């Protein structure tokens, strides 16, 4: 009867931890959910006598991750399942390695192995096609000072502190919440939090914008048809006759909204991802019109284009920047895309009286190492046109807030079918717009013209390198001791 009760207890603990994964990411995101989830999952794995009895909990994590992901992207069922498993791998690896160390009586390992493996795995996941979309660090903006940690360590510092908190709580739990027996680990955790919070609040107070601002307008004009499906169908030449008048009207509305933005005093105007749609033989005329608009209104215009290529299942997802003299300052093609891309992978930049401007497109923002280019170019303002879905809003937009804090530049993300947001380099929200509750989709914000230099941008992945060194060292020592005993 005792064994049966223990089985029920560890299973319920694990299932509750798995259920909380549903609230990590996408539309139902709750910042505290990941902290509670890993605490309960660690507890469940540690008190389970046989490793194979953890499999039901493992399956539950897949189920609730799958339920949270499905519908976010327009992808097949099997890809949703594959992605659900892929993003859970760092967590699973951390749970099983932590379980072994904890049950073998290795106290230091029981405190450190989970956060080390979890953050190391989170780093590796960033090299997958998903980038850092499902990192535990995403969406932790309820903790204003703590999130500044990413400017020091990158997002993996947040992942590590989530894991360390979970193991310390479990250490206290296992000792009957007797703080006399667990004082060292508790004091260490409190000291880490105190340092990070002091750093965060200090950074916010000492880096207030003081060099002036520039008025930027982001514009979204709804697509009345699914123009992506033209590419999916191979872009037959005869399809142009069907969409020609519709696409011309779309462009006219975009330029009309841009004129309004200029009248509002915007010095920089850009559109959401792929907002102007055209066939390849219409590109030259469009660019001439955009250049003329920028010159006549004395603004920096960054139009976004979806250029359809005849007889191809590829399109050109582009953003241009034209200066007030009408000259083209840069052209950028989306690098990280579900469609084939001809991008050279170089993030462009342009010096202006309003700081150094740059741009990436939507999914590009989910790859922190890729964005390091912008830091090296001393970018002050990053324009990010996006195109999302209701299910992943506003979660996906908040990733941009992390990039801005990491690298010290302001972010203006204008998104179709999602949340648009403008933030400064500390992640402070300057403007916010919900596509689904806004009819007039012009978002205007006065954005700092000068960014800041950050420790993470300067030193790079120093923290995660130390994590890997510590992880390899601890595993190596354990393996050598095991061999020696045998």
N, C-alpha and C positions, 0 to 999 in steps of 0.2 A: 504494500500500500504506500510505503514511504517513497519507493522508487517511482511509482506511478504519479504521486503528487509532485515530485521533483521534475519528472518529465513534462507535466502540465505547466509547471512554473517556468521552466526554461523555454518551452515552446511559445507560451503566451508572451513572454518577454521579447523573444525574437520576432514574433509576428507583429507585435506593436511597433518594434523598431523598423520592420519592413514596411508597414503601413505608412509610417512617417516619410518614407522615401517618395511617396506620391506627392508630398507637399514640398519637394525639393526640385525647383525648376518649372518653367512654363507658367501657365496662367494662375495656378493655385499656389504659387511659391509663398512659403512662410520661412523667414530667415532662421528662426530658432529650431526649425524641424530637423535640420541635419545634425545639430549639436545633440539633440535628444536621441535621434535615431542611432548614431554611432555608440552612444553610451549604452543603450539597451541591447544593441547587437553584440557588442563586446561582452556584456554580461551573459547573454544567452550562450554565446560560443564557449565562454570559459567554464560555465557550469554544466555543459553537456559532456557526459562521460565518454561517449564514442563519437569520433569525428563524423561518421556517416549519419548520425542522428541530427546533424546540423543541416542536412540537405533540404528538408522541408522549408526551413527558414530561407535558405538560398533560393529556392524556387519562388518563395513569397516575394523576395526582393526583386526578382525578374518580373513577376506579375505586376507589382505596383509601379515599378519603373516603366514597364511597357504601357500601363494605363495612363501614366502621366505624359509619356512621349507621343503616343498615338494621336494623330490629327494635327500635330504641330506643323509638320511638313507634309507636302503632297508626295509621299513616297509609298511604295508597296508594303504590304503587311510584313513580309519577311525581313525587309530592311529595318522596320521599327523594332522587330525582335532582335536582329543582329546588333543594332545600336544599343538596345536595352542591356544586352549582355556585355557589350564592349565597355560601356561607361561604368559598369559595376565591377570590372576586374580589379582596379586598384583597391576597392573596398574589400573584396573577397580575399585578395592576397594579404592585406593587412590583418584581417580577422583571423585567418588560419595561422599566420606566423605569430601573431600576438597570443593566440590560444596556446600554441606550443610553449612559448616562453613563459607564460603565466602559469601553466600547469606543471612545468618542470621546476618551478620555484626560483626562476631567475628574476630577481626583483627589478634590476635596472632594465632588463629587456622587457619586462611587463609594463614598464612606464614609457619606454622610448620606441620600441619596435613598431607599434601601431602607427604613431605619427610619422615615423621615418618612412615606413613602407607606403603609407597612404599618400604622403606628399610626393615621394619619389614616383609612385605610380600615376599620380595626378599630372606630374610633369611630363611623363612619357605619353599620356593620353593626349596632351597638347599637340603631338606630332601626328595624330590620326586625322582623318578627314573632318572630324568634328571640332577640332581645336579645343578651346577651353569652355565650350558651351555648358558642359555639365560639371564643371569644377565646383567643389563645395564652397569655394570662395565667392562665387557669383551670387549676387543678390543679398549680400550682407550689409546693405547700406543703412539698415536700422541702427547699426553700431557705428555712428559717424566718426568717432575718433579711432576706433579699432581698424576701420577700413583703410585708414591712411598707412597702415603697415605695408600695403602693396608698393608704396613709393620707396620702401626700404628693402623689402625682400622679394617683390613680385607676389603674385597671388598665392604662391606656395607657402608663404609665411602664414597666411590665414588658414590654409589646409592643415598645416602643422599644428597650429594652436588649437584648432577644433579637435584634432586627434589627441593632443596632449591633455586637453581638458577632460576628454572621455576616459583616458586611462587613469588619470588622477582620481576622478569621481569613482571609478570602479575600485581603485585601491582603497579609498575610504569606505566604500560599500562593503567590500570583502572583509574589512576590519570592524564591521558593526558600527560604522560612523564614529569610531573612537578617534578623535583628533590627536590624542596623545601618541597613538601608534603611527599616525600618518602625517605628523606635523611637518617633516622635511619636504615631502612631495607637495603638500598644500601650500607651504610658504614659498616654495620654488614657483609654483603656478601663479600665486598671487603676485610675486615679484615680477614675473614675465608680463602679466597683464598690466601691472602698474607702470612698467617701463613703456610698453606699447601705447597705453592710454596717454601717458605724459608726452610721448613723442607725437602722437596724433593731435592732441589739443595744442601742443606747442607749434606744430607745423601750421595748423589752421590759423592760429593767432599771429604768427610771424610772417606769413606769406599772403597777406591781404593785397588784392590788386591795387596798384597805385600809379600805373602808367597810362591810364585812360582806357576807353573802350571804343569799339566800333559796332555799328548797328548792322546786324546780319538778318536776312530774311530767308527762311526755308519755305518752299512751296510744294504742295502736293495737289495734283489734279487726278481724281479717280479715273481708273481705266474702266470703260463701260463694256469691254470685251476681254476675254482671256487671251492677250496677245502672245503670251508665252506658248500657247498651244499651236500657234502658227509655226514656230520653230520645231515643236514636237512632231508636227505633221510633215516636216521636211521642207517647209517654205516653198510650196509650189508657186511659180510665177503668176498663175491665174488667180491666186488669192489676193493679189494687190487690188484688183478691180473691186473686190468685195469690201475692202477696208480703207480704200484711198480717201474718201471724203471724211470718214470717221477719224482717221489719223491726222488729217489736215485740221479738222476742227479741234482736236486735242492740242495740237501745237499752238493754234491761235489762242486757246484759253490759257495755256501756260505763259505765253508772252503777255497776254492781258493782265494776268495776275502779277507777273514780274514788273510790269509798268506801275501797278498799284503799289508794289513793294518799294519801288524807287521813289514814288511820291510820298511814301511814309518816311523817307529818309534813309533807307537801307543803302549801304555802300557796297555790300557783298550780297549777292542773290544766288541761291542754288536750288535745285529741284530734288525731289525724292528719286530713288533708284529707277532707272529705265523709264522715266516719266514720259519723255517724248519718244514715240515709236515711229519708225520709218523703214522703208526698203532701201537697199544699198544705193540705188541710183538717185535717191533723193537727198543723200547725205550732204553733198557739196552745197546745194541751195540752202539747206538748213543752217550749215555752219556760217555761211555768208550772212544770213538773217541774224544769227546770234551775235556775230561780230558787230554788225551795224547797230543792234540794240545796245550793246555795251558802250559803244562809242557815243551814241546819241544821248544816252542817259547818264554817262560818266560814272559807270559802276563796274564792279568786277562781277561778271556773270559766269556762273558754272552750270551750264545745262547738262542734263543727263539723258543719255540716248540708249535705246534698244534698236540696233541696226540689224535688220533681217536680211540674211543672205539667201539668195535664190538657190533652191534645190539642196539645201544643207540643213542638218540638224544642229547648227551652231548659229549663235548670234553674237554681235559685238555689244557688250554691256559697258558703256563708256561714260566718262565725265570729262568735259573740257573746262578750261578756265580762260576767259577772255578779259583783257584789261580795259580800262577806260578809254584807251586809244584804239580799241578794236583788235589789238594783236592777240594772237593765240599764245598763252603763256605755258600751258601744258595740256597733254592728252593722257588719260589713264584708263586702262582696261582692267576690269575686275580680275583679280588674281585667284582668289579662292572661290570657286564657283562649281555648282552642280553641272553646268554646261561646259563643253570644251572651251578653252580660252587661249588666246595668243599673247597674253600679258607677258611682259619681260620681267615681271616681279619687282620692278623698281618703283618705289613710292615717290611721286613728283613733289616739287615744292616751288614756290614763287615768292620773291621778296616784294612787299607792298608797303605803302605808308602805314598800313594797319597790321604790321607784323608779317611773319613768314606764314603763308597759307599752304596747306596741303590737302589731299583728299584720298580716301580709300572708299570702297563700296561694300556696304552691308557686312557680309560674312567675313570679309578681310579683317574686320575688327576683332574677330574671335581668336586671333593668333598673335599673342603678345610678343613673341620673338620677331615675327614679321614686322610688327609696328616699331621695333627698335630703330628702323631706318629713319622714321620721322624724328625721333629724338636726336639722332646723329646729325640730321639736317637742321636742328634747332628750330623745329616747327613751333609756332605759337598757337595757331588755330587749325584744327583738323575738321574738315567738312566730310560728313559721312551720309551719303544718300542710302536709304534702306528700303526694303520691300519685304514685309513679314506677313504673319497671319494673326488673327485675333487671339488664338490660343497661346502664342508665344509672347504676347504683349502684356505688360511692359518689360518682362524679364529680359528678353533679348536686347532691348535698348539699353538696359542698365550695364551691360558689358562695356559699353562705351565709357561709362563713368569710371570704370576701373582703369581703362587704358589712359584716360586723362590724368588720373592720380598717379599711375605708375610712371608716366613719362613727362608730366608737368606741362601739358598743353590743354587748352580749352577744346571741348568737343561740341560740335553741333550736328546732331543726327536727325535728319528729316526722313520719316519713313511712311511709305504707303501701307495702308491696312495694318497700322500698328500705332505705337506711341512714339511721338517725336520729342526730343529733349535737347536742351542746350545747357551745358555745365561749364564751370570754370575748372582750373587745374586741381582744385581740392574736392571736386565732385559736387560742389554746391549747385543746385538747380537754378538756372537763370530764366528758363522758359520751359513749358510743358504743354503738350497738345495730344489729346486722345482722338485719333482719326474717327472712331466710331461715334463720338459725341460732339463732333465739330463739323459745321457746314462750310464755313469759310476757312479753308485750310492754308492760311498764311501764318507762319509762326515767326515772330520777330523777337530778337534778344540783343541787348547790348553786351558784347563779349569783351573781356580783357584782351588788349592787343599784344601783351607780352606774357610769355609762359615762364616757367621756372625750371631749374635743373634739379633732378632728383638723384638720390643715392642709387636706386635700382637702375635708372637709365645710365648712370655713369659707370657703375661697377658690373652691371649685367647680372647674370645668374649665380652670383657668389653664394647666396644662401642655399640654393638647391644643390650646388656643388658640395658644400659642406654636409648637407643631408646625405648625399650619395657616399661620401667618404665615410661618414659615421656608420651608415647602413652596411657598407661592404666590410668595414672593420669589425663591427659587432657580429655579423654573420660569419666572417672568417675566423674570428676567435672561437666562436661556438663550434664550428666544424673541426678546427684543430684540436680542441679539447675533447670532442667526441671521438675523434680518431685515436687520440692518445689513450683514452680510457679503454678502447677496444683492443 
